[in-house]
Amino acid sequence: MELRHLRTFETVARTLSVTQAAKELHYAQSSVSDQIQALERDLGVELLDRSQRRVRLTPQGVALSEYTDRILKLLEEARWAVARPGAELAVGALETVCQHLLPEVLSHYRSLHPHARVRVAQDNRGELYKAVRRGDLDLCLTFGAPPADASLRAETLAEEPLAVIVPPGHHLAERGEAGLEELAREPFLATERGCGFREMFDSAFGAVAAKEPVAEVSSIGTLGACVAAGMGCALLPLVAVRDQASRGEVAVVKAGDTTLHTTVTMTWLDRNSANPNLLAFQAVLRQQLGG
């Protein structure tokens, strides 16, 4: 019984999809199928019910899945129990988190653990969660809750207020406050669908109007620059626009009839929970961001 076969089976059992498992593991679908069949030959039982189009576990597959989760978790615990204290920690985060929240966290972590090595990756939420599942990242920092997934663990670190930003000469700039219904009548820019910031935008205005942005951009920096240039308004975490507002490039308008906020969340692989470097970094995150 090969370890890689168990990892592949765990992914298939969790996703109930050979296609999805192949994507997560960066294997061809045929390779995933071959590994499952090799595991079945080793055990002398069928693990997947192939009588229907959708992947289903046989009773033997369900039983093995429970053991596989424990085996892989124990393996990770053993690996981290003998790992060097200075082993690399891989952290992923959204663009905004990388720019505005992570630098002080990293600086404090390094002051406490001078021999620690940290690799930081920036990406969107979906790709960050995939990287954590694959084990490419030890932890990721995002806004909002992660998708429901038994292989992941998550913890909310802090609430982050959302802010509406408008161009400096906008008629709402001096007033500094407006209701959602009034704001909904203004032209808004937003990120692309599937992005967490777009979900915040749709959620905030969904209750008062089916609002479509006048433009979609992929970068938060570009979004702020477009607002400063007078193209429209935007809804973003306050931490992402505070510097721009202090320079007078945009004005912040409070949504007066409601409190808009999101959460800063750290997500990691459950079976990686015993990693001492991860535990040390999580402690710093709680101290620095948890307030």
C-alpha positions in Angstrom: 0.0 0.0 0.0 1.6 3.2 -1.2 1.3 6.5 0.6 0.5 8.4 -2.6 -2.3 6.0 -3.3 -3.8 6.8 0.1 -3.5 10.6 -0.5 -5.2 10.2 -3.9 -8.0 8.1 -2.3 -8.5 10.6 0.5 -8.9 13.4 -2.2 -11.4 11.3 -4.2 -13.3 10.3 -1.1 -13.5 14.0 0.1 -14.5 15.5 -3.3 -16.5 12.4 -4.6 -15.1 13.3 -8.0 -12.2 11.8 -9.9 -12.1 15.0 -12.0 -11.9 17.3 -9.0 -9.3 15.1 -7.3 -7.1 15.2 -10.5 -7.3 19.0 -10.5 -6.3 19.3 -6.9 -3.5 16.8 -7.1 -2.3 18.0 -10.6 -2.7 14.4 -11.9 -4.3 13.2 -15.1 -7.7 11.6 -14.5 -6.3 8.3 -15.7 -3.5 8.5 -13.1 -6.1 9.0 -10.3 -8.1 6.0 -11.6 -5.0 3.9 -11.9 -3.9 4.7 -8.3 -7.4 3.9 -6.9 -7.4 0.6 -8.8 -3.9 -0.3 -7.5 -5.1 0.4 -3.9 -8.1 -1.8 -4.5 -5.8 -4.6 -5.7 -3.7 -4.3 -2.7 -6.7 -4.5 -0.4 -8.6 -7.0 -2.4 -11.8 -5.0 -2.2 -13.7 -2.4 -4.3 -13.5 1.1 -2.8 -15.7 3.0 -5.3 -19.1 2.1 -6.6 -18.7 2.5 -10.4 -22.3 1.4 -11.3 -23.4 5.1 -11.5 -22.0 8.2 -13.1 -21.4 9.9 -9.7 -18.6 8.6 -7.6 -19.8 6.8 -4.5 -17.8 5.0 -1.8 -18.6 1.4 -1.1 -18.9 0.4 2.6 -15.3 -0.7 2.4 -14.4 2.7 0.9 -16.2 4.5 3.7 -14.3 2.4 6.3 -10.9 3.1 4.6 -11.7 6.8 4.4 -11.9 7.1 8.1 -8.6 5.3 8.6 -6.9 7.3 5.8 -7.8 10.6 7.4 -6.2 9.4 10.7 -3.1 7.9 8.9 -2.4 11.1 7.0 -2.9 13.2 10.1 -0.6 11.0 12.1 2.0 11.1 9.4 2.0 14.9 9.4 2.2 15.0 13.2 5.2 12.7 13.0 6.8 14.8 10.2 6.5 18.0 12.2 7.6 16.3 15.5 11.0 15.7 13.9 11.2 18.8 11.7 13.8 21.4 12.3 12.5 24.5 14.2 13.7 26.7 11.3 11.8 24.8 8.6 10.1 27.0 6.0 6.5 28.1 6.6 4.4 28.8 3.5 1.7 31.5 3.9 -0.7 32.7 1.3 -2.9 35.8 1.4 -5.1 38.1 -0.6 -3.5 41.1 -2.2 -5.0 43.5 0.4 -3.9 41.3 3.3 -0.4 41.0 1.9 -0.1 44.8 1.5 -1.8 46.1 4.6 -2.0 43.4 7.3 0.8 40.8 6.8 4.0 43.0 6.9 3.7 43.8 10.7 2.7 40.2 11.4 5.8 38.9 9.6 8.0 41.4 11.3 6.8 40.5 14.7 7.1 36.8 13.9 10.7 37.2 12.8 11.5 39.1 15.9 10.3 36.2 18.0 11.7 33.5 15.7 14.8 34.9 14.0 15.7 31.6 12.4 12.3 31.1 10.9 11.9 31.2 7.1 8.6 32.3 5.6 7.5 32.1 2.0 4.5 34.4 1.1 2.3 33.8 -1.9 -0.4 36.2 -3.1 -3.5 34.9 -4.9 -7.3 34.9 -5.0 -9.4 33.0 -2.4 -10.2 30.0 -4.6 -6.6 29.4 -5.5 -5.4 29.9 -1.9 -7.8 27.3 -0.6 -6.7 24.8 -3.3 -3.1 25.4 -2.3 -3.8 24.7 1.3 -5.6 21.5 0.4 -2.7 20.4 -1.7 -0.2 21.1 1.1 1.5 23.8 -1.0 0.6 26.4 1.7 0.6 25.8 5.5 -2.0 28.6 6.0 -3.9 31.3 4.1 -5.4 34.6 5.2 -8.6 35.7 3.5 -11.7 37.8 4.0 -14.9 35.8 4.8 -15.4 32.2 5.7 -13.8 29.4 3.7 -15.9 26.8 1.8 -17.2 23.9 3.9 -14.5 21.2 3.7 -13.8 18.5 6.3 -10.1 18.7 5.5 -9.8 22.3 6.4 -9.9 24.2 9.7 -10.6 27.9 10.0 -10.6 30.6 12.6 -11.9 34.1 12.5 -9.2 36.6 13.7 -10.9 39.9 13.5 -13.8 41.9 12.0 -12.8 44.3 9.3 -15.2 47.3 8.4 -16.1 47.8 4.8 -16.0 51.3 3.3 -17.6 53.0 0.3 -15.1 55.2 -1.4 -16.0 58.0 -3.8 -13.9 60.5 -5.9 -12.8 63.6 -3.9 -15.2 66.0 -5.7 -18.2 63.6 -5.4 -21.4 65.2 -4.0 -21.4 62.6 -1.1 -17.8 63.3 -0.1 -18.5 66.3 2.1 -21.5 64.7 3.8 -19.5 61.5 4.5 -22.6 59.4 5.0 -25.5 57.9 2.9 -28.0 55.1 3.1 -27.6 52.0 1.0 -30.6 52.9 -1.2 -29.0 56.3 -2.0 -25.6 54.7 -2.6 -27.2 52.1 -4.9 -28.2 54.9 -7.3 -24.5 55.7 -7.8 -22.3 54.1 -10.4 -20.1 51.5 -8.8 -17.0 49.6 -9.9 -16.3 46.1 -8.6 -14.0 43.2 -8.9 -14.9 40.2 -11.1 -17.4 37.6 -10.2 -16.0 34.8 -8.1 -13.8 37.2 -6.2 -14.4 37.7 -2.5 -14.7 41.4 -2.8 -17.4 41.0 -5.5 -19.3 38.8 -3.1 -19.1 41.6 -0.5 -20.5 44.0 -3.1 -23.3 41.8 -4.2 -24.2 40.9 -0.6 -24.3 44.6 0.6 -26.5 45.8 -2.3 -28.5 42.7 -2.9 -31.0 43.7 -0.2 -31.8 47.1 -1.8 -31.2 46.6 -5.5 -29.9 44.2 -8.1 -26.9 46.4 -8.7 -24.5 45.8 -11.6 -21.1 47.5 -11.6 -20.3 49.9 -14.5 -16.8 48.3 -14.7 -15.1 45.2 -13.4 -11.4 45.1 -12.6 -9.2 42.3 -11.2 -6.9 44.4 -9.0 -7.8 46.3 -5.8 -5.1 48.8 -6.5 -6.6 49.5 -10.0 -10.1 49.7 -8.5 -9.0 52.4 -6.1 -7.2 54.3 -8.9 -10.3 54.2 -11.1 -12.4 55.7 -8.2 -9.8 58.4 -7.7 -10.0 59.2 -11.5 -13.7 59.8 -11.2 -15.1 56.6 -12.8 -17.4 55.8 -9.9 -17.6 54.5 -6.4 -16.4 51.2 -4.8 -17.0 49.1 -1.7 -13.8 47.7 -0.1 -12.4 46.8 3.3 -11.4 50.0 5.1 -7.8 48.7 5.6 -7.4 48.7 1.8 -8.4 52.3 1.3 -7.2 54.1 4.4 -3.9 55.2 2.9 -5.5 56.4 -0.3 -8.1 58.4 1.7 -5.5 59.9 4.0 -3.7 61.3 0.8 -7.0 62.8 -0.3 -7.2 60.7 -3.5 -10.6 59.3 -2.5 -13.2 60.1 0.2 -14.8 57.6 2.5 -18.6 57.5 2.8 -20.2 55.6 5.7 -23.3 53.6 4.9 -25.4 55.2 7.6 -28.3 52.8 7.9 -26.2 49.6 8.4 -22.9 48.3 9.6 -20.9 46.7 6.8 -18.1 44.4 7.7 -16.3 41.3 6.8 -14.0 39.0 8.7 -10.3 38.2 8.5 -9.9 34.4 8.5 -7.0 32.0 8.7 -7.4 28.6 7.1 -5.1 25.6 7.3 -5.2 21.9 6.6 -6.5 19.9 9.6 -3.9 17.3 9.4 -1.2 20.0 9.5 -2.4 21.2 12.9 0.6 19.8 14.8 3.2 21.7 12.8 5.1 23.7 15.5 6.0 26.5 13.0 2.4 26.9 12.0 1.3 27.0 15.7 3.9 29.7 16.4 2.7 31.8 13.5 -0.9 31.3 14.4 -0.1 32.6 17.9 1.4 35.8 16.4 -1.6 36.2 14.1 -4.0 36.0 17.0 -1.9 38.6 19.0 -1.4 41.0 16.1 -4.8 40.8 14.3 -7.1 39.5 17.0 -6.8 42.6 19.1 
